[in-house]
């Protein structure tokens, strides 16, 4: 099956928003009789996330985690990009 899009997009660029910090969150992915799923607060400091992981490791003995990173971005029309001809 072929899907054709009829939308035409402006040439946008996407950049990190310098006014907003990264958000990092760790989650324990220990699987046992009951899955742990302990979750850290959302933080912008990687060292604090690492500290939370180390503390959970020491208290619960769990060693496997996932880290989620989220950042704010800004989309702006990229005036440097050439416009694509319309079909
Ligand atoms: Zn855990």
PDB file of the backbone (N, CA, C, O) and the ligand in Angstrom, with CONECT records:
HET     ZN  A 101       1
ATOM      1  N   UNK A   1       0.843  -1.176   0.000  1.00  0.00           N
ATOM      2  CA  UNK A   1       0.000   0.000   0.000  1.00  0.00           C
ATOM      3  C   UNK A   1       0.891   1.243   0.000  1.00  0.00           C
ATOM      4  O   UNK A   1       1.867   1.322   0.746  1.00  0.00           O
ATOM      5  N   UNK A   2       0.548   2.187  -0.829  1.00  0.00           N
ATOM      6  CA  UNK A   2       1.316   3.426  -0.916  1.00  0.00           C
ATOM      7  C   UNK A   2       0.495   4.575  -0.348  1.00  0.00           C
ATOM      8  O   UNK A   2      -0.676   4.749  -0.684  1.00  0.00           O
ATOM      9  N   UNK A   3       1.112   5.330   0.493  1.00  0.00           N
ATOM     10  CA  UNK A   3       0.446   6.504   1.065  1.00  0.00           C
ATOM     11  C   UNK A   3       1.190   7.726   0.580  1.00  0.00           C
ATOM     12  O   UNK A   3       2.398   7.852   0.780  1.00  0.00           O
ATOM     13  N   UNK A   4       0.464   8.627  -0.060  1.00  0.00           N
ATOM     14  CA  UNK A   4       1.078   9.873  -0.517  1.00  0.00           C
ATOM     15  C   UNK A   4       0.548  11.024   0.302  1.00  0.00           C
ATOM     16  O   UNK A   4      -0.654  11.134   0.540  1.00  0.00           O
ATOM     17  N   UNK A   5       1.443  11.869   0.725  1.00  0.00           N
ATOM     18  CA  UNK A   5       1.040  13.034   1.499  1.00  0.00           C
ATOM     19  C   UNK A   5       0.872  14.217   0.558  1.00  0.00           C
ATOM     20  O   UNK A   5       1.699  14.432  -0.328  1.00  0.00           O
ATOM     21  N   UNK A   6      -0.181  14.972   0.747  1.00  0.00           N
ATOM     22  CA  UNK A   6      -0.382  16.170  -0.063  1.00  0.00           C
ATOM     23  C   UNK A   6      -0.016  17.422   0.700  1.00  0.00           C
ATOM     24  O   UNK A   6      -0.197  18.536   0.208  1.00  0.00           O
ATOM     25  N   UNK A   7       0.507  17.236   1.920  1.00  0.00           N
ATOM     26  CA  UNK A   7       0.909  18.402   2.698  1.00  0.00           C
ATOM     27  C   UNK A   7       2.217  18.950   2.154  1.00  0.00           C
ATOM     28  O   UNK A   7       3.091  18.193   1.732  1.00  0.00           O
ATOM     29  N   UNK A   8       2.343  20.232   2.168  1.00  0.00           N
ATOM     30  CA  UNK A   8       3.643  20.813   1.863  1.00  0.00           C
ATOM     31  C   UNK A   8       4.130  21.511   3.119  1.00  0.00           C
ATOM     32  O   UNK A   8       3.382  22.257   3.750  1.00  0.00           O
ATOM     33  N   UNK A   9       5.358  21.275   3.474  1.00  0.00           N
ATOM     34  CA  UNK A   9       5.910  21.805   4.709  1.00  0.00           C
ATOM     35  C   UNK A   9       6.909  22.911   4.407  1.00  0.00           C
ATOM     36  O   UNK A   9       7.687  22.829   3.456  1.00  0.00           O
ATOM     37  N   UNK A  10       6.869  23.938   5.231  1.00  0.00           N
ATOM     38  CA  UNK A  10       7.903  24.953   5.163  1.00  0.00           C
ATOM     39  C   UNK A  10       9.190  24.328   5.681  1.00  0.00           C
ATOM     40  O   UNK A  10       9.145  23.374   6.458  1.00  0.00           O
ATOM     41  N   UNK A  11      10.330  24.850   5.260  1.00  0.00           N
ATOM     42  CA  UNK A  11      11.591  24.312   5.768  1.00  0.00           C
ATOM     43  C   UNK A  11      11.875  24.799   7.185  1.00  0.00           C
ATOM     44  O   UNK A  11      12.440  25.874   7.387  1.00  0.00           O
ATOM     45  N   UNK A  12      11.484  24.014   8.131  1.00  0.00           N
ATOM     46  CA  UNK A  12      11.678  24.384   9.537  1.00  0.00           C
ATOM     47  C   UNK A  12      12.975  23.804  10.066  1.00  0.00           C
ATOM     48  O   UNK A  12      13.467  22.783   9.585  1.00  0.00           O
ATOM     49  N   UNK A  13      13.507  24.472  11.055  1.00  0.00           N
ATOM     50  CA  UNK A  13      14.601  23.909  11.830  1.00  0.00           C
ATOM     51  C   UNK A  13      14.140  23.836  13.282  1.00  0.00           C
ATOM     52  O   UNK A  13      13.324  24.639  13.737  1.00  0.00           O
ATOM     53  N   UNK A  14      14.678  22.863  13.988  1.00  0.00           N
ATOM     54  CA  UNK A  14      14.293  22.642  15.375  1.00  0.00           C
ATOM     55  C   UNK A  14      15.543  22.696  16.231  1.00  0.00           C
ATOM     56  O   UNK A  14      16.498  21.954  16.002  1.00  0.00           O
ATOM     57  N   UNK A  15      15.530  23.582  17.220  1.00  0.00           N
ATOM     58  CA  UNK A  15      16.690  23.766  18.094  1.00  0.00           C
ATOM     59  C   UNK A  15      16.260  23.669  19.550  1.00  0.00           C
ATOM     60  O   UNK A  15      15.103  23.936  19.878  1.00  0.00           O
ATOM     61  N   UNK A  16      17.189  23.287  20.427  1.00  0.00           N
ATOM     62  CA  UNK A  16      16.870  23.283  21.856  1.00  0.00           C
ATOM     63  C   UNK A  16      16.505  24.681  22.324  1.00  0.00           C
ATOM     64  O   UNK A  16      17.094  25.665  21.877  1.00  0.00           O
ATOM     65  N   UNK A  17      15.539  24.768  23.221  1.00  0.00           N
ATOM     66  CA  UNK A  17      15.152  26.048  23.814  1.00  0.00           C
ATOM     67  C   UNK A  17      16.175  26.391  24.889  1.00  0.00           C
ATOM     68  O   UNK A  17      16.248  25.701  25.906  1.00  0.00           O
ATOM     69  N   UNK A  18      16.974  27.453  24.686  1.00  0.00           N
ATOM     70  CA  UNK A  18      18.026  27.758  25.661  1.00  0.00           C
ATOM     71  C   UNK A  18      17.474  28.212  27.008  1.00  0.00           C
ATOM     72  O   UNK A  18      18.211  28.245  27.993  1.00  0.00           O
ATOM     73  N   UNK A  19      16.200  28.558  27.069  1.00  0.00           N
ATOM     74  CA  UNK A  19      15.621  29.057  28.319  1.00  0.00           C
ATOM     75  C   UNK A  19      15.108  27.917  29.209  1.00  0.00           C
ATOM     76  O   UNK A  19      14.694  28.148  30.345  1.00  0.00           O
ATOM     77  N   UNK A  20      15.139  26.698  28.688  1.00  0.00           N
ATOM     78  CA  UNK A  20      14.568  25.571  29.435  1.00  0.00           C
ATOM     79  C   UNK A  20      15.614  24.476  29.582  1.00  0.00           C
ATOM     80  O   UNK A  20      16.236  24.066  28.602  1.00  0.00           O
ATOM     81  N   UNK A  21      15.804  24.008  30.802  1.00  0.00           N
ATOM     82  CA  UNK A  21      16.772  22.943  31.059  1.00  0.00           C
ATOM     83  C   UNK A  21      16.228  21.581  30.625  1.00  0.00           C
ATOM     84  O   UNK A  21      15.020  21.370  30.520  1.00  0.00           O
ATOM     85  N   UNK A  22      17.165  20.672  30.380  1.00  0.00           N
ATOM     86  CA  UNK A  22      16.792  19.278  30.187  1.00  0.00           C
ATOM     87  C   UNK A  22      16.043  18.782  31.417  1.00  0.00           C
ATOM     88  O   UNK A  22      16.257  19.276  32.525  1.00  0.00           O
ATOM     89  N   UNK A  23      15.182  17.822  31.219  1.00  0.00           N
ATOM     90  CA  UNK A  23      14.549  17.133  32.331  1.00  0.00           C
ATOM     91  C   UNK A  23      14.962  15.664  32.240  1.00  0.00           C
ATOM     92  O   UNK A  23      14.794  15.014  31.208  1.00  0.00           O
ATOM     93  N   UNK A  24      15.503  15.165  33.343  1.00  0.00           N
ATOM     94  CA  UNK A  24      15.975  13.779  33.381  1.00  0.00           C
ATOM     95  C   UNK A  24      15.224  13.062  34.494  1.00  0.00           C
ATOM     96  O   UNK A  24      15.007  13.608  35.576  1.00  0.00           O
ATOM     97  N   UNK A  25      14.835  11.830  34.202  1.00  0.00           N
ATOM     98  CA  UNK A  25      14.147  11.038  35.212  1.00  0.00           C
ATOM     99  C   UNK A  25      14.636   9.598  35.110  1.00  0.00           C
ATOM    100  O   UNK A  25      14.784   9.060  34.013  1.00  0.00           O
ATOM    101  N   UNK A  26      14.883   8.985  36.254  1.00  0.00           N
ATOM    102  CA  UNK A  26      15.307   7.583  36.296  1.00  0.00           C
ATOM    103  C   UNK A  26      14.159   6.727  36.820  1.00  0.00           C
ATOM    104  O   UNK A  26      13.366   7.150  37.661  1.00  0.00           O
ATOM    105  N   UNK A  27      14.101   5.508  36.291  1.00  0.00           N
ATOM    106  CA  UNK A  27      13.079   4.573  36.762  1.00  0.00           C
ATOM    107  C   UNK A  27      13.733   3.217  36.949  1.00  0.00           C
ATOM    108  O   UNK A  27      14.469   2.749  36.080  1.00  0.00           O
ATOM    109  N   UNK A  28      13.465   2.590  38.078  1.00  0.00           N
ATOM    110  CA  UNK A  28      13.988   1.256  38.341  1.00  0.00           C
ATOM    111  C   UNK A  28      13.210   0.256  37.496  1.00  0.00           C
ATOM    112  O   UNK A  28      11.979   0.283  37.469  1.00  0.00           O
ATOM    113  N   UNK A  29      13.927  -0.624  36.810  1.00  0.00           N
ATOM    114  CA  UNK A  29      13.251  -1.613  35.962  1.00  0.00           C
ATOM    115  C   UNK A  29      13.472  -3.028  36.507  1.00  0.00           C
ATOM    116  O   UNK A  29      13.407  -4.007  35.763  1.00  0.00           O
ATOM    117  N   UNK A  30      13.733  -3.121  37.804  1.00  0.00           N
ATOM    118  CA  UNK A  30      13.891  -4.428  38.435  1.00  0.00           C
ATOM    119  C   UNK A  30      12.614  -5.245  38.245  1.00  0.00           C
ATOM    120  O   UNK A  30      11.505  -4.770  38.487  1.00  0.00           O
ATOM    121  N   UNK A  31      12.811  -6.502  37.799  1.00  0.00           N
ATOM    122  CA  UNK A  31      11.660  -7.394  37.636  1.00  0.00           C
ATOM    123  C   UNK A  31      11.825  -8.576  38.577  1.00  0.00           C
ATOM    124  O   UNK A  31      12.807  -9.316  38.501  1.00  0.00           O
ATOM    125  N   UNK A  32      10.869  -8.741  39.450  1.00  0.00           N
ATOM    126  CA  UNK A  32      10.881  -9.855  40.378  1.00  0.00           C
ATOM    127  C   UNK A  32       9.465 -10.357  40.542  1.00  0.00           C
ATOM    128  O   UNK A  32       8.675 -10.305  39.599  1.00  0.00           O
ATOM    129  N   UNK A  33       9.126 -10.849  41.739  1.00  0.00           N
ATOM    130  CA  UNK A  33       7.747 -11.283  41.978  1.00  0.00           C
ATOM    131  C   UNK A  33       6.813 -10.101  41.763  1.00  0.00           C
ATOM    132  O   UNK A  33       5.722 -10.246  41.212  1.00  0.00           O
ATOM    133  N   UNK A  34       7.254  -8.938  42.203  1.00  0.00           N
ATOM    134  CA  UNK A  34       6.556  -7.698  41.854  1.00  0.00           C
ATOM    135  C   UNK A  34       7.587  -6.751  41.260  1.00  0.00           C
ATOM    136  O   UNK A  34       8.677  -6.579  41.806  1.00  0.00           O
ATOM    137  N   UNK A  35       7.228  -6.136  40.130  1.00  0.00           N
ATOM    138  CA  UNK A  35       8.142  -5.192  39.499  1.00  0.00           C
ATOM    139  C   UNK A  35       8.246  -3.941  40.372  1.00  0.00           C
ATOM    140  O   UNK A  35       7.266  -3.508  40.978  1.00  0.00           O
ATOM    141  N   UNK A  36       9.443  -3.373  40.426  1.00  0.00           N
ATOM    142  CA  UNK A  36       9.680  -2.254  41.335  1.00  0.00           C
ATOM    143  C   UNK A  36       9.058  -0.954  40.819  1.00  0.00           C
ATOM    144  O   UNK A  36       8.166  -0.393  41.454  1.00  0.00           O
ATOM    145  N   UNK A  37       9.529  -0.486  39.676  1.00  0.00           N
ATOM    146  CA  UNK A  37       9.023   0.743  39.044  1.00  0.00           C
ATOM    147  C   UNK A  37       9.211   2.006  39.889  1.00  0.00           C
ATOM    148  O   UNK A  37       8.525   3.002  39.659  1.00  0.00           O
ATOM    149  N   UNK A  38      10.128   1.983  40.865  1.00  0.00           N
ATOM    150  CA  UNK A  38      10.415   3.213  41.615  1.00  0.00           C
ATOM    151  C   UNK A  38      10.912   4.271  40.633  1.00  0.00           C
ATOM    152  O   UNK A  38      11.692   3.967  39.730  1.00  0.00           O
ATOM    153  N   UNK A  39      10.465   5.495  40.807  1.00  0.00           N
ATOM    154  CA  UNK A  39      10.774   6.567  39.864  1.00  0.00           C
ATOM    155  C   UNK A  39      11.338   7.765  40.606  1.00  0.00           C
ATOM    156  O   UNK A  39      10.809   8.173  41.641  1.00  0.00           O
ATOM    157  N   UNK A  40      12.401   8.319  40.077  1.00  0.00           N
ATOM    158  CA  UNK A  40      13.011   9.505  40.687  1.00  0.00           C
ATOM    159  C   UNK A  40      12.154  10.722  40.379  1.00  0.00           C
ATOM    160  O   UNK A  40      11.332  10.688  39.463  1.00  0.00           O
ATOM    161  N   UNK A  41      12.337  11.787  41.130  1.00  0.00           N
ATOM    162  CA  UNK A  41      11.731  13.059  40.705  1.00  0.00           C
ATOM    163  C   UNK A  41      12.350  13.504  39.370  1.00  0.00           C
ATOM    164  O   UNK A  41      13.428  13.041  38.998  1.00  0.00           O
ATOM    165  N   UNK A  42      11.671  14.390  38.667  1.00  0.00           N
ATOM    166  CA  UNK A  42      12.257  14.962  37.454  1.00  0.00           C
ATOM    167  C   UNK A  42      13.292  15.991  37.872  1.00  0.00           C
ATOM    168  O   UNK A  42      13.012  16.883  38.673  1.00  0.00           O
ATOM    169  N   UNK A  43      14.497  15.857  37.316  1.00  0.00           N
ATOM    170  CA  UNK A  43      15.590  16.746  37.698  1.00  0.00           C
ATOM    171  C   UNK A  43      16.324  17.199  36.442  1.00  0.00           C
ATOM    172  O   UNK A  43      16.251  16.552  35.397  1.00  0.00           O
ATOM    173  N   UNK A  44      17.030  18.315  36.558  1.00  0.00           N
ATOM    174  CA  UNK A  44      17.811  18.785  35.414  1.00  0.00           C
ATOM    175  C   UNK A  44      19.303  18.543  35.628  1.00  0.00           C
ATOM    176  O   UNK A  44      20.115  18.852  34.757  1.00  0.00           O
ATOM    177  N   UNK A  45      19.660  17.995  36.776  1.00  0.00           N
ATOM    178  CA  UNK A  45      21.060  17.760  37.111  1.00  0.00           C
ATOM    179  C   UNK A  45      21.358  16.264  37.052  1.00  0.00           C
ATOM    180  O   UNK A  45      20.851  15.488  37.862  1.00  0.00           O
ATOM    181  N   UNK A  46      22.186  15.869  36.084  1.00  0.00           N
ATOM    182  CA  UNK A  46      22.507  14.450  35.904  1.00  0.00           C
ATOM    183  C   UNK A  46      23.119  13.838  37.161  1.00  0.00           C
ATOM    184  O   UNK A  46      22.855  12.680  37.484  1.00  0.00           O
ATOM    185  N   UNK A  47      23.933  14.615  37.865  1.00  0.00           N
ATOM    186  CA  UNK A  47      24.576  14.077  39.073  1.00  0.00           C
ATOM    187  C   UNK A  47      23.548  13.753  40.152  1.00  0.00           C
ATOM    188  O   UNK A  47      23.722  12.792  40.902  1.00  0.00           O
ATOM    189  N   UNK A  48      22.485  14.542  40.238  1.00  0.00           N
ATOM    190  CA  UNK A  48      21.434  14.258  41.222  1.00  0.00           C
ATOM    191  C   UNK A  48      20.672  12.994  40.844  1.00  0.00           C
ATOM    192  O   UNK A  48      20.262  12.225  41.714  1.00  0.00           O
ATOM    193  N   UNK A  49      20.483  12.782  39.551  1.00  0.00           N
ATOM    194  CA  UNK A  49      19.814  11.559  39.105  1.00  0.00           C
ATOM    195  C   UNK A  49      20.687  10.346  39.438  1.00  0.00           C
ATOM    196  O   UNK A  49      20.193   9.322  39.912  1.00  0.00           O
ATOM    197  N   UNK A  50      21.978  10.478  39.185  1.00  0.00           N
ATOM    198  CA  UNK A  50      22.909   9.394  39.501  1.00  0.00           C
ATOM    199  C   UNK A  50      22.913   9.109  41.000  1.00  0.00           C
ATOM    200  O   UNK A  50      22.993   7.954  41.419  1.00  0.00           O
ATOM    201  N   UNK A  51      22.825  10.163  41.801  1.00  0.00           N
ATOM    202  CA  UNK A  51      22.780   9.997  43.256  1.00  0.00           C
ATOM    203  C   UNK A  51      21.513   9.249  43.678  1.00  0.00           C
ATOM    204  O   UNK A  51      21.554   8.387  44.556  1.00  0.00           O
ATOM    205  N   UNK A  52      20.386   9.587  43.041  1.00  0.00           N
ATOM    206  CA  UNK A  52      19.120   8.898  43.351  1.00  0.00           C
ATOM    207  C   UNK A  52      19.246   7.409  43.008  1.00  0.00           C
ATOM    208  O   UNK A  52      18.796   6.550  43.766  1.00  0.00           O
ATOM    209  N   UNK A  53      19.861   7.115  41.861  1.00  0.00           N
ATOM    210  CA  UNK A  53      20.039   5.720  41.447  1.00  0.00           C
ATOM    211  C   UNK A  53      20.915   4.979  42.463  1.00  0.00           C
ATOM    212  O   UNK A  53      20.597   3.863  42.874  1.00  0.00           O
ATOM    213  N   UNK A  54      22.013   5.612  42.858  1.00  0.00           N
ATOM    214  CA  UNK A  54      22.922   4.967  43.811  1.00  0.00           C
ATOM    215  C   UNK A  54      22.220   4.712  45.139  1.00  0.00           C
ATOM    216  O   UNK A  54      22.421   3.674  45.769  1.00  0.00           O
ATOM    217  N   UNK A  55      21.397   5.669  45.555  1.00  0.00           N
ATOM    218  CA  UNK A  55      20.676   5.516  46.822  1.00  0.00           C
ATOM    219  C   UNK A  55      19.662   4.373  46.729  1.00  0.00           C
ATOM    220  O   UNK A  55      19.517   3.590  47.668  1.00  0.00           O
ATOM    221  N   UNK A  56      18.965   4.279  45.598  1.00  0.00           N
ATOM    222  CA  UNK A  56      17.991   3.199  45.424  1.00  0.00           C
ATOM    223  C   UNK A  56      18.707   1.848  45.349  1.00  0.00           C
ATOM    224  O   UNK A  56      18.218   0.846  45.871  1.00  0.00           O
ATOM    225  N   UNK A  57      19.863   1.835  44.699  1.00  0.00           N
ATOM    226  CA  UNK A  57      20.668   0.607  44.622  1.00  0.00           C
ATOM    227  C   UNK A  57      21.065   0.144  46.020  1.00  0.00           C
ATOM    228  O   UNK A  57      21.000  -1.044  46.334  1.00  0.00           O
ATOM    229  N   UNK A  58      21.477   1.096  46.852  1.00  0.00           N
ATOM    230  CA  UNK A  58      21.920   0.754  48.207  1.00  0.00           C
ATOM    231  C   UNK A  58      20.751   0.288  49.073  1.00  0.00           C
ATOM    232  O   UNK A  58      20.899  -0.633  49.875  1.00  0.00           O
ATOM    233  N   UNK A  59      19.596   0.922  48.911  1.00  0.00           N
ATOM    234  CA  UNK A  59      18.452   0.605  49.776  1.00  0.00           C
ATOM    235  C   UNK A  59      17.709  -0.648  49.321  1.00  0.00           C
ATOM    236  O   UNK A  59      17.328  -1.478  50.146  1.00  0.00           O
ATOM    237  N   UNK A  60      17.500  -0.788  48.005  1.00  0.00           N
ATOM    238  CA  UNK A  60      16.661  -1.877  47.496  1.00  0.00           C
ATOM    239  C   UNK A  60      17.474  -3.003  46.873  1.00  0.00           C
ATOM    240  O   UNK A  60      16.968  -4.111  46.695  1.00  0.00           O
ATOM    241  N   UNK A  61      18.728  -2.726  46.542  1.00  0.00           N
ATOM    242  CA  UNK A  61      19.561  -3.742  45.916  1.00  0.00           C
ATOM    243  C   UNK A  61      19.299  -3.909  44.428  1.00  0.00           C
ATOM    244  O   UNK A  61      19.822  -4.835  43.808  1.00  0.00           O
ATOM    245  N   UNK A  62      18.504  -3.035  43.854  1.00  0.00           N
ATOM    246  CA  UNK A  62      18.183  -3.134  42.428  1.00  0.00           C
ATOM    247  C   UNK A  62      19.238  -2.415  41.606  1.00  0.00           C
ATOM    248  O   UNK A  62      19.708  -1.345  41.994  1.00  0.00           O
ATOM    249  N   UNK A  63      19.616  -3.001  40.462  1.00  0.00           N
ATOM    250  CA  UNK A  63      20.755  -2.465  39.723  1.00  0.00           C
ATOM    251  C   UNK A  63      20.408  -1.963  38.319  1.00  0.00           C
ATOM    252  O   UNK A  63      21.246  -1.334  37.673  1.00  0.00           O
ATOM    253  N   UNK A  64      19.202  -2.225  37.841  1.00  0.00           N
ATOM    254  CA  UNK A  64      18.883  -1.848  36.456  1.00  0.00           C
ATOM    255  C   UNK A  64      17.854  -0.718  36.431  1.00  0.00           C
ATOM    256  O   UNK A  64      16.825  -0.763  37.106  1.00  0.00           O
ATOM    257  N   UNK A  65      18.174   0.296  35.624  1.00  0.00           N
ATOM    258  CA  UNK A  65      17.343   1.502  35.564  1.00  0.00           C
ATOM    259  C   UNK A  65      17.194   1.955  34.109  1.00  0.00           C
ATOM    260  O   UNK A  65      17.970   1.573  33.233  1.00  0.00           O
ATOM    261  N   UNK A  66      16.191   2.763  33.889  1.00  0.00           N
ATOM    262  CA  UNK A  66      16.063   3.488  32.621  1.00  0.00           C
ATOM    263  C   UNK A  66      16.132   4.968  32.951  1.00  0.00           C
ATOM    264  O   UNK A  66      15.587   5.420  33.958  1.00  0.00           O
ATOM    265  N   UNK A  67      16.811   5.719  32.090  1.00  0.00           N
ATOM    266  CA  UNK A  67      16.797   7.174  32.222  1.00  0.00           C
ATOM    267  C   UNK A  67      16.034   7.745  31.037  1.00  0.00           C
ATOM    268  O   UNK A  67      16.230   7.330  29.895  1.00  0.00           O
ATOM    269  N   UNK A  68      15.179   8.687  31.322  1.00  0.00           N
ATOM    270  CA  UNK A  68      14.417   9.370  30.279  1.00  0.00           C
ATOM    271  C   UNK A  68      14.868  10.826  30.247  1.00  0.00           C
ATOM    272  O   UNK A  68      14.943  11.491  31.280  1.00  0.00           O
ATOM    273  N   UNK A  69      15.164  11.307  29.044  1.00  0.00           N
ATOM    274  CA  UNK A  69      15.586  12.694  28.863  1.00  0.00           C
ATOM    275  C   UNK A  69      14.519  13.419  28.060  1.00  0.00           C
ATOM    276  O   UNK A  69      14.026  12.904  27.056  1.00  0.00           O
ATOM    277  N   UNK A  70      14.169  14.610  28.506  1.00  0.00           N
ATOM    278  CA  UNK A  70      13.193  15.412  27.778  1.00  0.00           C
ATOM    279  C   UNK A  70      13.744  16.821  27.670  1.00  0.00           C
ATOM    280  O   UNK A  70      14.263  17.364  28.646  1.00  0.00           O
ATOM    281  N   UNK A  71      13.636  17.414  26.500  1.00  0.00           N
ATOM    282  CA  UNK A  71      14.095  18.781  26.349  1.00  0.00           C
ATOM    283  C   UNK A  71      13.055  19.560  25.562  1.00  0.00           C
ATOM    284  O   UNK A  71      12.313  19.004  24.752  1.00  0.00           O
ATOM    285  N   UNK A  72      13.021  20.845  25.817  1.00  0.00           N
ATOM    286  CA  UNK A  72      12.130  21.722  25.071  1.00  0.00           C
ATOM    287  C   UNK A  72      12.848  22.173  23.806  1.00  0.00           C
ATOM    288  O   UNK A  72      14.046  22.453  23.833  1.00  0.00           O
ATOM    289  N   UNK A  73      12.126  22.243  22.716  1.00  0.00           N
ATOM    290  CA  UNK A  73      12.710  22.690  21.458  1.00  0.00           C
ATOM    291  C   UNK A  73      11.835  23.773  20.845  1.00  0.00           C
ATOM    292  O   UNK A  73      10.659  23.919  21.177  1.00  0.00           O
ATOM    293  N   UNK A  74      12.440  24.515  19.953  1.00  0.00           N
ATOM    294  CA  UNK A  74      11.741  25.593  19.251  1.00  0.00           C
ATOM    295  C   UNK A  74      11.849  25.324  17.754  1.00  0.00           C
ATOM    296  O   UNK A  74      12.937  25.059  17.242  1.00  0.00           O
ATOM    297  N   UNK A  75      10.734  25.391  17.067  1.00  0.00           N
ATOM    298  CA  UNK A  75      10.728  25.232  15.616  1.00  0.00           C
ATOM    299  C   UNK A  75      10.622  26.610  14.976  1.00  0.00           C
ATOM    300  O   UNK A  75       9.717  27.385  15.286  1.00  0.00           O
ATOM    301  N   UNK A  76      11.546  26.900  14.089  1.00  0.00           N
ATOM    302  CA  UNK A  76      11.506  28.179  13.385  1.00  0.00           C
ATOM    303  C   UNK A  76      11.680  27.913  11.889  1.00  0.00           C
ATOM    304  O   UNK A  76      12.290  26.923  11.484  1.00  0.00           O
ATOM    305  N   UNK A  77      11.139  28.806  11.095  1.00  0.00           N
ATOM    306  CA  UNK A  77      11.312  28.656   9.647  1.00  0.00           C
ATOM    307  C   UNK A  77      12.778  28.910   9.316  1.00  0.00           C
ATOM    308  O   UNK A  77      13.345  29.927   9.714  1.00  0.00           O
ATOM    309  N   UNK A  78      13.373  27.998   8.600  1.00  0.00           N
ATOM    310  CA  UNK A  78      14.784  28.089   8.253  1.00  0.00           C
ATOM    311  C   UNK A  78      14.912  28.845   6.935  1.00  0.00           C
ATOM    312  O   UNK A  78      14.696  28.293   5.857  1.00  0.00           O
ATOM    313  N   UNK A  79      15.268  30.119   7.050  1.00  0.00           N
ATOM    314  CA  UNK A  79      15.339  30.956   5.857  1.00  0.00           C
ATOM    315  C   UNK A  79      16.524  30.582   4.966  1.00  0.00           C
ATOM    316  O   UNK A  79      16.579  30.963   3.797  1.00  0.00           O
ATOM    317  N   UNK A  80      17.471  29.831   5.536  1.00  0.00           N
ATOM    318  CA  UNK A  80      18.636  29.435   4.747  1.00  0.00           C
ATOM    319  C   UNK A  80      18.329  28.266   3.815  1.00  0.00           C
ATOM    320  O   UNK A  80      19.008  28.058   2.810  1.00  0.00           O
ATOM    321  N   UNK A  81      17.292  27.511   4.169  1.00  0.00           N
ATOM    322  CA  UNK A  81      16.973  26.329   3.363  1.00  0.00           C
ATOM    323  C   UNK A  81      16.212  26.759   2.101  1.00  0.00           C
ATOM    324  O   UNK A  81      15.359  27.645   2.153  1.00  0.00           O
ATOM    325  N   UNK A  82      16.519  26.152   1.021  1.00  0.00           N
ATOM    326  CA  UNK A  82      15.820  26.463  -0.212  1.00  0.00           C
ATOM    327  C   UNK A  82      14.419  25.867  -0.199  1.00  0.00           C
ATOM    328  O   UNK A  82      14.205  24.781   0.340  1.00  0.00           O
ATOM    329  N   UNK A  83      13.485  26.568  -0.783  1.00  0.00           N
ATOM    330  CA  UNK A  83      12.138  26.038  -0.857  1.00  0.00           C
ATOM    331  C   UNK A  83      12.078  24.935  -1.910  1.00  0.00           C
ATOM    332  O   UNK A  83      12.644  25.032  -2.999  1.00  0.00           O
ATOM    333  N   UNK A  84      11.369  23.897  -1.528  1.00  0.00           N
ATOM    334  CA  UNK A  84      11.200  22.796  -2.478  1.00  0.00           C
ATOM    335  C   UNK A  84      10.071  23.166  -3.456  1.00  0.00           C
ATOM    336  O   UNK A  84       9.078  23.772  -3.054  1.00  0.00           O
ATOM    337  N   UNK A  85      10.221  22.808  -4.711  1.00  0.00           N
ATOM    338  CA  UNK A  85       9.146  23.106  -5.662  1.00  0.00           C
ATOM    339  C   UNK A  85       7.888  22.331  -5.285  1.00  0.00           C
ATOM    340  O   UNK A  85       7.961  21.181  -4.852  1.00  0.00           O
ATOM    341  N   UNK A  86       6.753  22.964  -5.450  1.00  0.00           N
ATOM    342  CA  UNK A  86       5.484  22.282  -5.159  1.00  0.00           C
ATOM    343  C   UNK A  86       5.209  21.269  -6.251  1.00  0.00           C
ATOM    344  O   UNK A  86       5.503  21.521  -7.420  1.00  0.00           O
ATOM    345  N   UNK A  87       4.650  20.126  -5.886  1.00  0.00           N
ATOM    346  CA  UNK A  87       4.361  19.092  -6.889  1.00  0.00           C
ATOM    347  C   UNK A  87       3.225  19.517  -7.827  1.00  0.00           C
ATOM    348  O   UNK A  87       2.855  18.765  -8.729  1.00  0.00           O
TER     349      UNK A  87
HETATM  350 ZN    ZN A 101      13.847  -0.798  42.434  1.00  0.00          ZN
END
